[in-house]
Amino acid sequence: MSPSLDWPGLMRAGMAAARSGGLGLTPVAFWALTPAELALMLGDPVVARPMARARLDDLVRQFPDEGKEVGR
């Protein structure tokens, strides 16, 4: 086993039932994933979170589309 990967933790996250916080994958589906696919499905904690509506509203207030009608 690679010392840099928590295989038991990855297996629990991938194969645990969705109601328990896992992905609910079958062992066959889990082992068919590439590391990149598994990381994408689990979410990378280092990657910035998607912009929330509140942040978008802040940006709209900071940088209004002057002279343009919204929604038209």
Buried (B, 14 or more C-beta within 10 A) or exposed (E): EEEEEEEEEBBEBBBBEEEEEBBBBEEEEBEEBEEEEBBEEBEEEEEEEEEEEEEEEEEEEEEEEEEEEEEE
